[in-house]
């Protein structure tokens, strides 16, 4: 599964999504901007669990996360 990474411009939250447009991302954290892609079989950033991310994306359509040590706006 290809994982698309998005960043909320308002909160600093990040999200993984299974679709390139991020249509399933939570509206309350919009606007979302594209911030990269993790190709199938590659390790997600910050040593995050690919298995947990893929599971969340399949069940709810996304997985939220924060960059360790990064503060929100």
C-alpha positions in Angstrom: 0.0 0.0 0.0 1.3 3.5 -0.9 0.9 5.9 2.0 0.4 9.6 1.3 1.5 12.0 3.9 -0.3 15.3 4.6 0.3 18.2 7.0 -2.4 20.3 8.6 -1.6 24.0 8.1 -3.6 25.0 11.1 -2.5 22.5 13.8 0.8 21.0 12.7 -0.7 17.5 12.8 0.4 15.0 10.1 -1.7 12.3 8.6 -1.3 9.2 6.5 -3.9 8.5 3.9 -4.4 5.8 1.3 -5.5 8.3 -1.4 -3.4 11.0 -3.0 -6.1 13.7 -2.5 -6.6 13.1 1.2 -10.4 13.0 0.8 -10.8 10.9 4.0 -8.8 13.3 6.2 -10.7 15.0 9.2 -12.3 18.3 8.1 -11.7 19.9 11.5 -8.0 20.1 10.8 -8.2 21.5 7.3 -6.5 22.8 5.2 -4.3 19.7 4.5 -1.3 20.0 2.2 0.5 17.1 0.6 3.8 16.4 2.4 5.2 13.2 0.7 4.7 9.6 -0.1 5.9 6.3 1.5 6.1 3.7 -1.2 4.9 0.2 -0.7 7.4 -1.8 1.4 9.3 1.3 2.6 9.5 2.3 6.3 7.4 5.3 7.3 9.2 8.3 8.9 10.2 8.4 12.5 10.2 4.7 12.9 6.3 4.6 13.0 4.7 1.2 12.6 3.7 0.5 9.0 1.4 -2.3 10.1 -0.5 0.0 12.5 -0.7 2.8 9.9 -2.1 0.5 7.2 -4.6 -0.9 9.6 -5.9 2.5 10.6 -6.0 3.6 6.9 -8.1 0.5 6.1 -10.5 0.9 9.0 -11.0 4.7 9.2 -9.3 6.1 6.1 -6.4 7.9 7.8 -3.9 7.8 10.7 -3.0 11.0 12.5 0.5 11.7 14.0 2.8 14.5 15.2 6.5 14.9 14.4 8.3 14.1 17.7 9.5 17.2 19.3 7.6 19.5 17.0 5.2 22.0 18.6 1.8 22.8 17.1 0.9 26.4 16.2 
